[in-house]
Amino acid sequence: MGRTRLESDLLRGYHMVVQDLTFGPRATAEVPVSGTAFMELRAGHIDVTLDGKPLEVQAGDFWVVEPNAHLTVHNKDELAVIRTTTFVSK
């Protein structure tokens, strides 16, 4: 589901991971979030539920997910890609 694009410890006190999360046709998945995550929908049409609340997201939109939040993604189309940049305290 995910492809790591970059990992770094250059920012003091944090481990940073950049990943592309890919969702297949009409897939639904719970996405674990271990740190503060900045997310961008790069392609596709999805429904997002964040801590039980629907979040309206369109291609090109960014949103922030707090550590340990409950995030569910439902792909409404053939392929969806979310780029995540996550910062985890060391």
Secondary structure in CASP SS format (residue, H / E / C, confidence):
PFRMAT SS
TARGET T0000
AUTHOR 0000-0000-0000
METHOD secondary structure of the structure
MODEL  1
M C 1.00
G E 1.00
R E 1.00
T E 1.00
R E 1.00
L E 1.00
E E 1.00
S E 1.00
D C 1.00
L C 1.00
L C 1.00
R C 1.00
G C 1.00
Y E 1.00
H E 1.00
M E 1.00
V E 1.00
V E 1.00
Q E 1.00
D E 1.00
L E 1.00
T E 1.00
F E 1.00
G C 1.00
P C 1.00
R C 1.00
A C 1.00
T E 1.00
A E 1.00
E E 1.00
V E 1.00
P C 1.00
V C 1.00
S C 1.00
G C 1.00
T E 1.00
A E 1.00
F E 1.00
M E 1.00
E E 1.00
L E 1.00
R E 1.00
A E 1.00
G C 1.00
H C 1.00
I E 1.00
D E 1.00
V E 1.00
T E 1.00
L E 1.00
D C 1.00
G C 1.00
K E 1.00
P E 1.00
L E 1.00
E C 1.00
V C 1.00
Q C 1.00
A C 1.00
G C 1.00
D C 1.00
F E 1.00
W E 1.00
V E 1.00
V E 1.00
E C 1.00
P C 1.00
N C 1.00
A C 1.00
H C 1.00
L E 1.00
T E 1.00
V E 1.00
H E 1.00
N E 1.00
K C 1.00
D C 1.00
E C 1.00
L C 1.00
A E 1.00
V E 1.00
I E 1.00
R E 1.00
T E 1.00
T E 1.00
T E 1.00
F E 1.00
V E 1.00
S E 1.00
K C 1.00
END
